[in-house]
Each structure stands twice: as C-alpha cells, then as structure tokens.
C-alpha cells in the first residue's frame, strides 16, 4: 500500500456528506446511506477512488496543461466540439498513473471481495454532483458487472476520462462551472444481481407537478439502466405520505408498464433479453415491497432534509436481487428539478388553434412547443439537430444532451416519466412526449408539428406549427367567502390542479375513470354470466388480466382513480359524485349494448339515483360503493364526501341511502358525509325533506336550468333560450340555498356560469352561497376578477400565495 492510499481510496464506511469535495456527491451519499440506514435497509458495500487520485493523474507528467490548452482553444458550440472532447478523453484514459495508485485500487478490490473476483458496479461521481441545484445526472460514465482487477482498472480509467464527454463539458458551461474546479471520484460497489429481479427509481414527490405528498416508485425487470435509457416502459406506483404516516398501508395507484426488455448480467458485461409476456404484464414489485421501499425513501428524505436544513425531495435508485428477493438502495441524490421552484408563479400554456392529431404518448411537462421534425436514428445524426427543431428518436441517452439542449421539444418511442428524455426535458424546461409508438414512421423529417403537453397526461403531436398562448401569472389568494372549489375528472391532472388556490374539490366526476381506466360496462363486470358473445368475453378477459375477476378490476381501478384525486387535495374536502352516465353514454362502453336500452331522451331517462336501486344496475352500484369505501377506509382518505346525482324523489333518496349503507357507505359512520346534487325542480320544491336525508347540497345549474325552462341544453337551436339567470331558475337556486341554511347545511354550486357571468357570481355571493366550484382554467381569472372588484377603490394589489 502506497503512502498516498489514505488520500486515494476510502471505504463507504469512512465517508459521508461532509466529503463531497473529496469523493463527489454520489459517493458521499452512498457513505451517508451506509452509515444512516444501518440495519433498516441494505446498502451494498464498496469504496471510492477519491478526487485526489484523479487530480494526481492529470497532474502527472504535465497532463493538466495539455487538457487546459484544448479546453481553451475549442469553440464548444461548434462542430469541432465532438472531436475535441474525444481528444481530451483519450489523453486521460491513456495517462500514466502515479506510483501506487493502481496497486491501491487492486488491493481495495481484493478486500471488498475477500479475495474473490467479485462483480461490481463502477460509477463516476463528480465533486459538484448530486447537490441541490446541480444534478450532473447521466453526464459521466458508469459500468455494470465489472469483474476482475484488469477490467476494474480499465473501467476506472474510462470513468476518469468521462469528465470530458461533450455533454459534461456542455453542462458545466451552461451551469457556469469552471472546468478545472470540477474533479471526478469513482465509486466501486458490490453488484446487486437484479438480472432475475427488478430495479428502478424512487422520487419522493410527483415528478410532473412537484407535489411532495407522494412517493413515486418506478421499476423494470432486470438491471435499471433500461429506465434511464428509456428502452423499457416501467411500472409506476404511488404511495400517499400523509395517510401512510397515519398508519394506512395502501398503494395509491398501480400502473403497469410494457417492460419490453430486461437487462441482465453476462460474461461480456450486460445484455438485453425479451421477458416472457406473463412477466412483463405483472407488476415488478409486490405491495409489501412497494410499501417497504416507501418507508425507506421517506426515511432517506427526512434525513437529508435535516442534513440540508430544508425540505429535500430525493431521487433514489433501488435494485432487487433475483435470487434472494432482497432489495437494496444503491444510490440517492437530492431531486433538482422541483426543489428550488417557486410556488407562487405559474406559466399557463393553451392551444389557440387546433390541428389533426398525428400521434399521442405520455406528456412530460405542461408546456407547448412547435417546430420542424428532426428524426434521429443514430448518434451520428445528432449534429444535424438545429435549434428549435422537434427531436424524434427511439430513445435518448446521456451523451445526447448537447443536441437535446437545441431542441424545442422531444419525442421518443419508448420510456416513462423517469426515463432520460423525461428527466432532461424537465430540467431544460421543454415539453417531451414519451412512449409514442412508431413515432419515427408516423412523422417525417422537416414536417412542421406542434407538441402539446398542456392537455392532460396524454401528450398530442399535432400537424402544423399552430398558435398557442403562454401566460405568466402570480397565483393569488382566494377570497375568504364563498369557498372556492374546483371541478375535476381526470386523476392524471389532480396533482397539478391541487396546486391552485382552492379549498377543495366541489365536483369530482368518476365518468372519466369509467371510460379511460375501465372502459367496460360495469354490469359486464358485475354479472359476466350475462355476456354470451365469445368474442366479447375474450376482449373483456384481456382487459382484466392480472385481476381476480371483473369485480376486482372495477373496484381496484375506480378506487385508484378516486384515490389519486383525494390524495392530491388531502386533507381538503373532495366531493365525489356517483356515476351519472346516460344510457347512450353507457352503450359506448365495452358490453354496453348488452345492458343498456335505447331511449328517446336519455337526458331525462335512466340515469343518476334511479339506476342505483334498479335491478338492472344495482349489482354494479354495489361495486361502486365498495370502491369508494376502499378509498376512505383502506387508503385512509376520509376527506372524500360522496354525492348522489339526479335524485328525483324523497322515496328514491331513502332507497339509495339504504343501498349505500348495505354496501358499506353508511352516512355518519367514520365521519362519512353524503351530499345530494340539487339539479331538479323537485329538489328545490322539497328542499326541507331532502335536507333531512343529506349533509349538504351542490346545485347543478345546467340540469336545473334545462328542466326548469324545458330547454334541451344540448340543442344548438335553443341555445339562446338557455339562461341560468332566468328569474325562474334564480328563484329555485335561492330556495335551495335558503332551505339548506335553514337546516344548517352547506350549499354550493358547481358549473361554469359564475366564471363566465360576473353578475351571476355577484348574485350567488349575495345569496350567501357557501361555495362555488369552477373548472381549473377559470379559478385564477375568477379570483383576480373578484379581487379587482373588491379592491378597485383602494387600488390594492393582488397578494400572491407564499
């Protein structure tokens, strides 16, 4: 052992976060985890080759001067950048090492393996890496399944050289870091053999909205590099932190990815294999494993938050040994995209014009961009990507980062929300759509397209460079009264919508979940024996594969959809309206034509409360109640209030409440509140009777106007006669509000009218309505208008949310 070994080699047990300058952020974190987690989690052992060793290498035989000469002589925005970076790497990779360094490295490897030829992961760790505000993620090289001293030395040389990849040089220039101020350490860690297991990434926040109330776990089969490369669409699991801390152990949402390939260890290092369909379609982790990882992730987040003195969301890597089933934490770093983002400012992107949708995929970032398509089929084509083009590729990798910086948007055929393309797009602040099947075939080089990630979770590629608006705004505080609520239907928008300054959800529609996440008529799942068509039975069986039966599929999917909405707003109240499809809408679901009659006027037909106790639908309603009961009791989301729609008569209301009680939703039990939609004139005329049965009301002004004036709200011919401010409609609304207040019950209104019509909003406020629930895009304009009206005389500025 050389006299320098104390400076050149450090075991994980000897380092912690205080040693970032010596071993880099990645290795310092591994040492910190090794010390902090102890018996609570498995952190594979290893050691770090310090930054002093790297400095010794480039300081040996005058190498530093030659490197600096190339760095200063190169225009790093020119086409010469790639060849200059290659020259720098060759100089470092082939450098003569100072005496004793290689011997120390070999000796440390032998100690780690107790004399055996141990398989290790060799990862670069820059001295400014994995810090809040500077991730350096994916910029430097890492190598898996390195075995033997000779291979180890070669891998370390390549890691040292990777400080001069073109992407790393570009990143340092963009961040303002001097090249000679960044050194590189190398971590050597026991490999977890996940070839027959699984690997993935954990974020202790929602990566799209930045909401910090969830833990998001992604995973693939085999080694986790396929997530970063975006070549395997991962599974994704969500766990809600606040209810977890209250003792509830439930996975909020399961989303099973395609997991097209599995990376495994091989004699040559690693290779890709295609998994069996049964493996790919099953979750890569059990609920028990998901919850165990959640516990560890929250412990890590809590520790780092204390360490840095501020709330610090984390980006954590995990791997599951395929032989033992044991799960290891193999890396942790502060999350850098959302950590420093201000919450009081927002950018709102909206399409001003629309065009044909060419393809869709998973949206990353709620932004819009347009430009000509640039298809990249291989790395050599990256130089052709010009500023403002839409880069389209099968997937991306870390060495593509300089070209990605020039792109207006990114489209990939594979990948999920934590793939490399998604991570870099968020950091660059550009939209990306990942998982777009056959994108390189559908799109053509040079064709103008618009990439829209501002229309929900589904990103849309539209033909042409279409006009869109970008609005920057300060998010204002809402008025104290009435309470401002929001309408929502899509669970995928819930976390972003929850950041609005609202007091909760006034109307959560479950019909969107029924169509998008379930897609099958509820009765086809509740009473499958009534499906006689073999082809239809086969299609349904394909949809529900992986679940015990159709009922389990329905309850699980509906509970997860509602649960995500409730979790996003927790502990604010979320009023969930029971299903209110009309017969023509139910017929559009798979199997719908078997169960639904054809009605002449579905708007006033078999809908709402009348379905719940009718023999033709009661078994499906029982499943609906089970799902909502699961959200409240198993998930712990007791902020859910259940609302009964289109309830025509008092007797009907009593029957529905009895059916709900029999299916686990008993009014008053465990604090359950049940509201009624007040949207039929009979609700206003019998308001005192309904008030004895329910805990509150929400006025559905659209149906109430339609039924009061006898105007079909879908009729273009009669559109001019549809008026929510007609005296007859206003009288019924006033009667409902007054009747609710006579019984000390809350009463709100959900609809677009108050947002579109200032006078209508003023009238509702004058009636002392308790709440108004608006569509998300109307919330900020409504608040702004109300404050401008209230404070016009004093010319008071709108106070943003801090």
ABEGO torsion letter per residue (X at the ends): XBAAAAAABBBAAABBAAAAAAAEAAAAAAAAAAAAAEAABBBBBEBBBBAAAAAAAAABGGAAAAAAAAAAABBAABAAAAAAAAAAAAAAAABBBBBGAAAAAAAAAAAAAGGBBBBBBBBBBBAABGBBGBAGBGABBBBBGBBEAAAAAAAAAAAAAAAABAAAAAAAAAAGBBAAABBBBBBBBBBBBAAABBBEBBBABBAAAGBAABBBBBBBBEBAAAAAAGABBBBBBBBBAAAAAAGBBBBABBBBBAGABBBBBBAAGBBBBBBBAAAAABBABBAAAAAAAAAAAAAAAAAAAAAAGBBBBBBBBBBBBAAAGBBBBABBBBBAAAAABBAABBBBBBBABBBBBABBBBBBEBBBBBEBBBBBABAAAAAABBBGBBBBBABBBAAAAAAAAABABBBBABEBAABAAAAAAAAAGBBBBBGBBGAAAABBBGBBBBBBAAAEABBBBBBEBBBBBBBBBBBBBBBAOBBBBBBBABAAAAAAAAABBBAEBABBBAAAAAAAAAGBBAAAAABAAABABAAAAAAAAAAABGBABAAAAAAAAAAAAAAAAAAAAOABBBBBBBBABBAAAAAABBGAAAABBBBABAAABBBEAAAAABAAAAAAAAAAAAAAAAAAAAAGBAABBBBBBGBABAAAAAAAAAAAAAAGBBBGBGGBBBBBBBABAAAAAAAAAAAAABAEBBBBAAAAAAAAAGBBAABAAAAAABBAABAAAAAAAAAAAAAAAAAGBBBBBBEAAAAABAAAAAAAAAAGBABBBBBAAAAAAAAAAAAAAAAAAAGBBBBBBX
